[in-house]
Amino acid sequence: MSENLKKAKCIAALGTGSDVGKSVIATALCRIFSDRGYKVAPYKAQNMSNNSGVTPEGLEMGRAQIVQAEAARIAPHVDMNPVLLKPVTQVGSQVVLLGKVHKDLSAAEYHREKAKLWDTACGALDRLRAANDVVVLEGAGSCAEVNLMARDIVNLKMAAYAKAPVILTADIDRGGVFAQIVGTLACLNKAEQDQIAGFIINRFRGDIALFKEGVDWIEKKTGKPVFGVLPWVNHHIPNEDSVVIEHAVAKTDPAQTPTVLVVRTPHISNFTDFDALFQVEGLGVNFVEHPRDLSAYKAVILAGSKSTRSDLNWLAKTGWTPKIKAYVKNGGHVLGICGGYQMLGTKVHDPNGLEGIPGDTDGLGLLPLETVLKAPKTTTISRFEWDSTPGLGYEIHMGRTASADRIASSKAADNGLLNVKERNQQTCTDFDGTMADSGRVMGTYMHGFFDSAPILKKWLGLLGLNKLEPPESCGLQGRNRQYDMLARHFETHVDVPAIVNAME
C-alpha cells in the first residue's frame, strides 16, 4: 500500500445481522492501520441512529464514525457518514445529508431519493480514498436482507463500488453461528458471494481450542477462511445502536448499590452520554421503561430525545410524570440533557410542526422555562465551565429554552448552569442550562456532560456520592486507552496479515 496510490485500498466489515460487532471490528481496524503508519479513515455510507455527534466544523454525523475517526487518530468529517437517518416515527426519519438537515422523509419517500443519495455517498467515499491510504467501510444490519438489497447503498453494493473485500462478522454469543454464516451466503448470488473474503466470529465465550472443529467446518463448507475468533471482552467503546440499552435494563438493586436511573423514553437519543457513568466503580446505571418507586435511586436522568413532545406525552400517559414530580418533592435529584432538559420546563412550543402537528405540550414544570422548537439546528462542540470546573461537550438541538419573558423578547440569558466559553473553536460568552431546588433539578443542552472527570466528580458530590471516583481518564484520553486495548485484543486473535493480503 504505497502512499503514492491515487485511491486508498478499502476493506469492508459487514454483518450477518444487527449488533454482531461490525462497528467494533471497524474501530479495531482503524487503530491497527493507524498504528502501522497508514493514513486511515472510517466510512459508513448510510447510518440509521439517533446517536449522533458534531464535527469540528459544526456538522452532524453518526457517533460510531466519530469513534472510528478517533481510533484512526484523525478529525471526524461528514464524508465518513454522508447519509444519517434519525428515526422520528415508526415509518419516517429526519435525513441529515453531509452534516446538514435535508428533510423528513417517510420510508417510501426515502427510497425514491436513493439515486441522489447513492451519488452523494459515492462522492464522499471518492474524496476519502483520494486523501487516505486505507478506508475501512462499515455495513448496516444484515448484508443479506433480500427484500432490501436492490435499494441498499451501504452494504455489498458500496463494497463493490469501493472494490473492498468483505469481512463477514457473525455473533456466536446469540447462537446459530453456522446458520448465520451459511444462511447469509445462501441469500447471495455468486458475484455477491465472491465479495466475501472471509469471516470473523465475534463474542466467543469459553475455550477457543474447543471451537477448532467449528472453524474447520465453516472453512470446508464455504471455501472461505475464518480470519479469527474473537473472545468476549468487556470494552468501554461507545456503542452505535440503542439495542445495547437492552443489556442495561434495571440490573442493579438501588437498595444495595448507589444507582442512577435513566428513563428509557421511546425516542431516546445520544445514550452514549452515560458511558462514563458505567465506568464509575460502585455506581449502578439502570435504563428503565416502566414507572416504579424512585425513592431508592440517587438520581433520575431524562436523556436526549428525537421527539420531545411525543416523549412528554408518553411520560404522562405511562405514569412517569407524577412519579418524577413526587421524587423531586421528596428530595430526589433529576437531570435533563437536551430533550430531557426541554421536558423539565413548563411548556414545549412547536409552532412550525417540526416534530409533527404544530402545537404546545405541557412539560414537567420542574424548571421555570419554556422551549420553542425552531430551525436551524444548533450543532456545536462546546467548552464550558460549571462553577469554574471545566468541561467539553457538544450540542445538537432545534429550539431555544429560556424563561417565558426572555422567550417573548428573544433576549439572551444573563446567567445559567454552565458558562459557555467556546463553540466550534470560536470564543464566546454565553450560558447554558439552569438549576432549581438548590441544585436538585438541573437541565443542560450539553451532550458529553460526564466525559470530563472533574465535571463527573462534581455531579457525584452533588448526589452525596463523594467517595465514588470517576475513571482515571475520561473522554478522549480514556477512549484512546480502550482503542489500544481493542487493537491488541484483535491482533491476538485475528489474522491481520491475511486481511491485508485480501485488500491487496
C-alpha positions in Angstrom: 0.0 0.0 0.0 2.1 2.8 -1.3 1.5 6.4 -0.2 1.6 7.4 -3.9 -1.6 5.4 -4.8 -4.3 7.7 -6.1 -7.0 5.7 -4.4 -6.9 4.2 -1.0 -7.3 0.5 -0.5 -10.6 -0.5 1.1 -11.8 -3.2 3.5 -15.5 -3.7 4.5 -16.9 -5.0 7.8 -20.3 -6.3 7.0 -22.5 -8.5 9.2 -25.0 -11.4 9.4 -27.3 -9.1 11.4 -27.6 -6.0 13.7 -25.4 -5.7 16.7 -23.0 -8.5 15.7 -19.9 -6.3 16.2 -19.3 -4.6 12.9 -18.6 -1.2 14.5 -16.1 -2.6 17.0 -14.3 -4.5 14.2 -14.1 -1.4 12.1 -12.8 0.6 15.1 -10.2 -2.0 15.8 -9.0 -2.0 12.1 -8.8 1.8 12.2 -6.5 1.8 15.2 -4.4 -1.1 13.8 -3.8 0.5 10.4 -3.1 3.9 12.2 -0.5 2.1 14.4 1.2 0.7 11.3 1.7 4.2 9.8 -1.2 4.3 7.3 -3.4 7.3 6.9 -6.8 5.6 7.5 -10.4 6.8 7.6 -13.7 5.1 8.5 -16.7 5.2 6.3 -20.4 4.3 6.5 -22.5 5.4 3.6 -25.8 5.4 5.5 -26.2 5.2 9.2 -29.6 4.9 11.0 -29.2 6.1 14.5 -30.4 8.8 16.9 -26.9 8.7 18.4 -25.1 11.5 16.6 -22.2 13.8 17.3 -20.6 17.0 15.9 -17.5 17.5 13.7 -15.0 20.4 14.3 -16.8 22.3 11.5 -20.1 22.1 13.5 -21.7 19.5 11.2 -23.7 16.4 12.4 -22.7 12.8 11.8 -23.1 9.4 13.4 -21.3 8.8 16.7 -19.9 5.4 15.5 -17.9 7.0 12.8 -16.7 9.8 15.2 -15.4 7.0 17.4 -13.7 5.3 14.5 -12.1 8.6 13.4 -10.7 8.9 17.0 -9.4 5.4 16.7 -7.8 6.3 13.4 -6.3 9.4 15.1 -7.9 11.9 12.7 -10.6 14.5 13.0 -14.2 13.3 12.1 -15.6 14.6 8.8 -19.1 14.2 7.4 -17.7 12.4 4.3 -17.2 9.5 6.8 -21.0 9.3 7.2 -22.6 11.2 4.3 -26.2 10.0 5.0 -27.5 9.9 8.5 -31.1 8.8 9.2 -32.6 9.8 12.6 -35.9 8.0 13.1 -38.8 10.3 14.2 -41.6 7.8 13.7 -42.1 4.1 13.0 -42.1 4.9 9.3 -40.1 8.0 8.8 -36.8 9.7 9.6 -35.0 13.0 9.6 -32.4 12.8 6.8 -29.1 14.5 7.6 -27.1 14.9 4.4 -23.4 15.7 4.6 -23.9 17.0 8.1 -26.9 19.2 7.5 -30.6 18.5 7.9 -32.0 17.7 4.5 -35.7 16.9 5.2 -38.0 14.5 7.0 -38.9 11.6 4.7 -41.1 8.5 5.0 -39.6 5.2 4.2 -41.2 5.3 0.7 -40.1 8.8 0.0 -36.6 8.0 1.2 -36.3 5.1 -1.3 -37.4 7.4 -4.1 -34.4 9.6 -3.4 -32.0 6.7 -3.3 -30.3 7.6 -6.6 -29.4 11.0 -5.3 -28.2 9.6 -2.0 -26.1 7.0 -3.8 -24.3 9.7 -5.8 -23.7 11.7 -2.6 -22.4 8.6 -0.8 -20.1 7.6 -3.7 -18.7 11.2 -3.9 -17.9 11.1 -0.2 -16.1 7.8 -0.5 -14.1 9.0 -3.5 -12.9 12.1 -1.5 -11.8 9.9 1.4 -10.0 7.5 -0.9 -8.1 10.4 -2.6 -6.9 11.7 0.8 -6.0 8.4 2.6 -4.1 5.2 2.3 -6.8 2.9 3.7 -10.6 3.3 4.1 -12.5 1.0 6.5 -16.1 0.6 5.4 -18.8 -0.5 7.8 -22.1 -2.1 6.8 -25.6 -1.8 8.3 -27.7 -4.6 9.8 -27.5 -7.8 7.7 -25.9 -7.6 4.3 -28.4 -10.2 3.0 -31.8 -8.6 3.6 -33.2 -9.9 0.2 -36.2 -7.6 0.2 -34.0 -4.5 0.6 -30.8 -5.4 -1.3 -31.9 -3.8 -4.6 -32.2 -0.4 -2.8 -29.3 -0.9 -0.4 -26.5 1.7 -0.6 -24.4 0.7 2.4 -23.5 -3.0 2.3 -22.5 -5.1 -0.7 -23.3 -2.6 -3.4 -21.0 0.0 -1.7 -18.3 -2.6 -1.1 -18.4 -3.5 -4.8 -18.1 0.2 -5.7 -15.1 0.5 -3.4 -13.6 -2.8 -4.7 -13.4 -3.7 -1.0 -13.1 -7.3 0.1 -15.7 -8.1 2.8 -15.2 -9.4 6.3 -18.5 -11.1 7.2 -19.0 -10.8 11.0 -21.1 -13.2 13.0 -22.0 -13.2 16.7 -21.6 -16.7 18.3 -23.0 -15.5 21.6 -26.5 -15.2 20.2 -26.3 -18.8 18.9 -26.7 -20.3 15.5 -23.4 -19.0 14.2 -23.1 -21.7 11.5 -26.6 -20.9 10.2 -25.7 -17.2 10.4 -22.8 -17.6 8.0 -24.0 -20.3 5.7 -27.5 -18.8 5.6 -26.1 -15.3 4.7 -24.1 -16.8 1.8 -27.2 -18.8 0.6 -29.1 -15.5 0.2 -26.4 -14.0 -2.1 -25.8 -14.6 -5.8 -22.5 -15.9 -7.0 -21.0 -12.4 -7.6 -22.0 -11.3 -4.1 -20.7 -14.4 -2.5 -17.3 -13.8 -4.3 -17.1 -10.4 -2.5 -16.9 -12.2 0.9 -13.2 -12.6 1.7 -13.6 -14.4 5.0 -15.3 -14.4 8.4 -14.8 -13.1 11.9 -16.7 -14.9 14.6 -17.3 -12.5 17.5 -18.1 -12.7 21.2 -16.9 -16.3 21.9 -17.1 -17.5 25.4 -15.0 -20.4 26.7 -12.0 -22.3 25.4 -11.4 -21.3 21.8 -9.5 -24.5 21.2 -12.7 -26.4 21.5 -14.1 -24.5 18.5 -11.4 -25.6 16.1 -13.8 -28.2 14.6 -16.3 -25.5 14.1 -13.8 -23.3 12.2 -12.8 -26.3 10.1 -16.4 -27.0 9.2 -17.1 -23.4 8.2 -14.0 -23.2 6.0 -14.8 -26.5 4.4 -18.4 -25.7 3.8 -17.9 -22.2 2.4 -14.4 -22.5 0.9 -13.5 -19.2 2.7 -11.2 -18.6 5.6 -12.2 -17.7 9.2 -9.8 -14.8 9.9 -10.3 -15.2 13.6 -12.5 -16.0 16.6 -12.7 -13.0 19.0 -13.3 -13.9 22.6 -15.9 -11.9 24.5 -14.3 -8.8 26.1 -15.7 -6.0 28.1 -14.7 -2.8 26.5 -15.9 0.8 27.1 -16.1 1.9 23.5 -19.2 3.9 22.7 -21.9 1.8 21.1 -23.8 2.8 17.9 -27.2 1.2 18.4 -29.8 1.7 21.1 -30.0 -2.1 21.1 -27.2 -2.0 23.6 -29.7 -0.5 26.1 -31.4 -3.9 26.2 -28.3 -5.1 28.1 -28.5 -2.2 30.7 -32.1 -2.8 31.8 -32.5 -2.5 35.5 -30.0 -5.0 36.8 -28.7 -3.1 39.8 -30.6 -3.1 43.1 -30.7 0.6 44.3 -31.2 -0.6 47.8 -27.9 -2.4 47.7 -25.8 -0.2 45.3 -25.9 3.5 44.7 -27.8 3.7 41.4 -29.0 6.3 38.9 -32.0 5.7 36.7 -32.2 6.7 33.1 -35.8 6.9 31.8 -36.0 4.9 28.6 -38.3 7.0 26.6 -39.5 5.7 23.2 -37.4 8.3 21.2 -34.2 8.3 23.4 -31.1 9.6 21.7 -27.4 10.1 22.5 -27.4 7.4 25.1 -23.6 7.4 25.0 -23.9 10.4 27.3 -23.9 7.8 30.1 -20.9 5.7 29.1 -18.7 7.4 31.7 -21.2 6.6 34.4 -20.9 2.9 33.6 -17.2 3.2 34.3 -17.6 4.6 37.9 -16.8 1.7 40.2 -19.5 1.2 42.8 -22.2 3.0 40.8 -25.2 1.3 39.1 -26.8 2.7 36.0 -30.3 1.4 35.0 -32.3 2.1 31.9 -35.9 1.7 32.9 -39.0 1.8 30.7 -41.9 1.2 33.1 -42.6 3.6 36.1 -41.6 2.4 39.6 -40.8 3.6 43.0 -37.9 6.0 42.7 -37.2 6.7 46.3 -34.1 4.4 46.5 -32.4 6.0 43.4 -29.6 8.6 43.8 -30.8 10.4 40.7 -33.2 10.2 37.8 -32.0 11.3 34.3 -34.1 12.3 31.3 -31.9 11.8 28.2 -32.0 13.4 24.8 -35.0 12.7 22.6 -35.6 12.8 18.9 -39.3 13.7 19.6 -39.6 15.7 22.8 -43.3 16.4 22.7 -44.1 12.8 21.9 -41.9 11.6 24.8 -43.5 14.1 27.1 -47.0 12.7 26.3 -45.6 9.2 26.9 -44.3 10.2 30.3 -47.8 11.5 31.2 -49.6 8.5 29.7 -47.5 5.9 31.4 -47.4 7.5 34.8 -43.8 8.6 34.9 -44.8 12.3 35.3 -46.3 12.1 38.8 -43.6 9.6 39.8 -40.8 12.1 38.9 -42.6 15.1 40.4 -43.1 13.2 43.7 -39.5 12.1 43.7 -38.3 15.7 43.4 -40.8 16.8 46.1 -39.3 14.2 48.4 -35.7 15.4 47.9 -34.7 13.5 44.8 -32.2 14.7 42.1 -33.2 15.0 38.5 -31.0 15.8 35.5 -32.3 16.5 32.0 -30.0 16.6 29.0 -31.0 18.2 25.7 -34.5 16.9 25.0 -34.7 15.9 28.7 -33.8 19.5 29.6 -36.7 20.7 27.4 -39.1 18.2 29.2 -38.2 19.7 32.6 -39.7 23.1 31.7 -43.3 24.2 31.7 -44.1 24.2 28.0 -42.7 23.0 24.7 -44.0 25.0 21.8 -43.8 23.7 18.2 -45.3 26.4 16.1 -44.0 25.0 12.8 -44.6 21.4 13.4 -41.0 20.3 13.4 -42.0 17.2 15.5 -45.4 16.6 13.9 -48.6 18.5 14.3 -48.0 22.1 15.3 -49.0 22.9 18.9 -47.9 23.1 22.5 -47.2 20.4 25.1 -47.1 20.7 28.9 -43.7 20.0 30.4 -43.0 18.5 33.8 -42.9 22.0 35.3 -39.7 21.4 37.4 -37.8 24.3 35.8 -39.3 27.8 35.2 -38.5 27.6 31.5 -40.3 27.2 28.1 -38.9 25.8 24.9 -39.7 26.9 21.3 -38.7 24.4 18.7 -37.4 26.0 15.6 -34.8 25.7 12.8 -31.9 25.8 12.2 -30.4 23.0 14.2 -27.7 24.0 16.6 -24.6 21.8 16.2 -21.5 22.8 18.2 -18.5 21.4 20.0 -18.5 23.5 23.2 -16.1 24.2 26.0 -17.8 25.2 29.3 -17.4 25.7 33.0 -19.6 24.6 35.8 -18.8 26.8 38.8 -15.2 27.1 37.4 -15.0 23.4 36.8 -14.0 22.9 33.1 -15.8 20.6 30.7 -16.0 19.7 27.0 -19.2 18.6 25.3 -21.3 19.1 22.2 -24.8 20.5 21.4 -27.3 19.1 18.9 -30.8 20.6 19.2 -33.5 22.5 17.5 -35.0 25.3 19.5 -34.4 27.7 22.4 -35.1 27.2 26.1 -35.5 30.2 28.4 -37.8 31.9 30.8 -41.2 32.9 29.3 -40.3 36.6 29.3 -37.0 36.0 27.5 -38.7 33.7 25.0 -41.2 36.5 24.3 -38.5 39.2 24.0 -35.8 37.0 22.3 -33.3 38.2 24.8 -30.3 36.1 25.6 -29.9 34.6 29.1 -27.7 36.5 31.5 -27.0 33.5 33.7 -27.3 29.7 33.7 -25.9 26.4 35.0 -22.9 26.5 32.7 -20.7 29.3 31.4 -20.0 28.5 27.7 -16.5 29.7 26.8 -16.1 28.4 23.2 -18.3 27.0 20.4 -16.8 25.4 17.3 -13.4 26.9 18.2 -14.8 30.4 18.5 -14.5 32.2 21.8 -17.9 33.3 23.3 -19.5 34.4 26.5 -22.8 32.6 26.8 -24.8 30.5 29.2 -26.5 27.1 29.0 -28.9 25.2 31.3 -30.3 26.0 34.7 -31.0 24.5 38.1 -33.7 24.7 40.7 -34.5 23.4 44.2 -31.0 24.0 45.4 -29.4 22.2 42.6 -31.6 19.1 42.9 -33.2 19.8 39.5 -30.7 20.5 36.6 -31.0 20.8 32.9 -28.5 21.4 30.1 -28.2 21.1 26.3 -24.6 19.7 26.7 -24.1 16.2 25.5 -21.0 14.5 26.8 -21.6 16.3 30.1 -20.0 13.4 32.1 -17.0 12.9 29.8 -14.8 15.3 31.8 -13.7 13.7 35.1 -13.9 16.9 37.1 -17.5 17.5 36.0 -18.5 13.9 36.8 -16.8 14.2 40.2 -18.7 17.4 40.9 -22.0 15.8 40.0 -21.4 12.7 42.1 -20.6 15.0 45.0 -23.9 16.8 44.5 -25.6 13.4 44.9 -23.7 12.8 48.1 -21.5 10.2 46.4 -18.2 11.9 47.2 -16.5 8.5 47.9 -17.1 7.3 44.3 -14.3 8.2 41.9 -14.6 8.7 38.1 -12.3 6.5 36.0 -8.7 7.6 35.9 -9.2 9.0 32.4 -12.5 10.1 30.9 -13.2 11.5 27.5 -10.8 11.1 24.6 -7.9 10.0 26.8 -9.9 7.2 28.2 -11.3 6.1 24.9 -7.8 6.1 23.4 -6.7 3.5 26.0 -9.8 1.4 25.0 -8.9 1.7 21.3 -5.4 0.4 22.1 -6.7 -2.5 24.2 -9.2 -3.4 21.5 -6.5 -3.3 18.8 -4.2 -5.6 20.8 -7.1 -8.0 21.5 -7.9 -8.1 17.8 -4.3 -8.7 16.7 -4.0 -11.6 19.2 -7.0 -13.5 17.8 -7.4 -12.4 14.2 -5.1 -13.0 11.2 -4.5 -9.3 10.3 -1.8 -10.2 7.6 -4.5 -12.3 5.8 -6.9 -9.3 5.9 -4.1 -7.1 4.4 -3.4 -9.7 1.7 -7.1 -9.8 0.8 -7.0 -6.0 0.4 -4.1 -6.3 -2.0 
